[in-house]
Amino acid sequence: MLIESSAPTRVDLAGGTIDIWPLYLFHPGAATVNFATSLRAHCQIKTRDDGRIVLESRDRKVAFETELAAIEDLIREERLELISKLVHFFKPTTGFHLTANSRAPAGAGMGGSSALAIACIGALNRLVGNRYDEQDFINIAANIETTVIKVPAGYQDYYSAFYGSTSCIHFATAGIEREALKTDETMLENRIAICYTGEPRLSGTNNWDIFKRHIDGDPELFEIFDGIRDSALSMRQALLADDWQQVSETMRVAYPNRKRLAPGVTTPQMDKLVETGLANGAEAAKICGAGGGGCIAFLCADGRKADVERALGSEPGAQIIDWKFSREGLTVTES
């Protein structure tokens, strides 16, 4: 049997960090807006007849194998820890070779690990006979990834990976709901440039520091989070209205507010790249994920994306990401 699955990474346009439980419960109307990209995470499972489990990551160039009878030991396995814990959770009863690969750069802040979790869950669930309903995938992914990163996981990445397209994810006391946003996909592709800084991203550290300060009741942080919520609601309204002036203004206002979250949200290199982008045709910038490195999304003036990419690409260590909009979320095929 051959099972293949994939799930998209995302760019968050507004509302990041407020998607961590229980932080959103303190900010009524909390929401996050993101869109899915063609930089997908892939999982392939080939069954084996020899009772062996082989786990391999192509992009990380790590592989190891173990006996099916030793599957309980995978809960403590640190090599390919996320995949190992997912396999331990599903506990397949047949040998197999699982190969994972992600097109997003490591530490990009585009939800690559979450997309990989969703892709692997889709494939592993098919391997064990569709044991779980698809509606359970997001909670399974969030719970298992939290045990890997050892800090609370935000939820927005799993929704974009599962559903694809453009989403507004609403966080409320009654639960989390995803709203599909009808947006101008061509405009997103033509006006959003994504630059990888090449720096490692310290998202877990940033989010955990922010989480602790919020739980401790830091009044400044509560004010910042209210601003994050408001920027997400403004972004939702702008996209639905196809109002790109409002999209630009929302991103411009949100950027300094997000920098106030923690000292490590931006680095000197990121600040320099933002300065370069704004000087060469970008109207606004958005740090992807929790910052500390990774990718920056730039909203370019109409017709100026090539200019922005050319200027950013000349900066030391910077890499322009080639991407397309992805309507598809999780896909799973079996042969």
HELIX and SHEET records of a PDB file:
HELIX    1   1 LEU A   23  PHE A   26  5                                   4    
HELIX    2   2 LEU A   68  ARG A   76  5                                   9    
HELIX    3   3 GLU A   81  PHE A   90  1                                  10    
HELIX    4   4 GLY A  112  LEU A  127  1                                  16    
HELIX    5   5 GLU A  134  ASP A  136  5                                   3    
HELIX    6   6 PHE A  137  ILE A  149  1                                  13    
HELIX    7   7 GLN A  156  TYR A  163  1                                   8    
HELIX    8   8 GLU A  185  ARG A  191  1                                   7    
HELIX    9   9 SER A  203  ILE A  215  1                                  13    
HELIX   10  10 PRO A  219  LEU A  240  1                                  22    
HELIX   11  11 TRP A  244  LYS A  259  1                                  16    
HELIX   12  12 PRO A  268  ALA A  279  1                                  12    
HELIX   13  13 LYS A  305  GLY A  313  1                                   9    
SHEET    1   A 6 VAL A  62  GLU A  67  0                                        
SHEET    2   A 6 ARG A  52  SER A  57 -1                                        
SHEET    3   A 6 GLY A  95  SER A 102  1                                        
SHEET    4   A 6 ALA A  31  ARG A  48 -1                                        
SHEET    5   A 6 LEU A   2  ALA A  14 -1                                        
SHEET    6   A 6 THR A 331  GLU A 334 -1                                        
SHEET    1   B 6 VAL A  62  GLU A  67  0                                        
SHEET    2   B 6 ARG A  52  SER A  57 -1                                        
SHEET    3   B 6 GLY A  95  SER A 102  1                                        
SHEET    4   B 6 ALA A  31  ARG A  48 -1                                        
SHEET    5   B 6 THR A 166  ALA A 172 -1                                        
SHEET    6   B 6 GLY A 175  ALA A 180 -1                                        
SHEET    1   C 4 ALA A 282  ILE A 287  0                                        
SHEET    2   C 4 CYS A 295  CYS A 300 -1                                        
SHEET    3   C 4 ILE A 192  TYR A 196 -1                                        
SHEET    4   C 4 GLN A 319  ILE A 321 -1                                        
END                                                                             
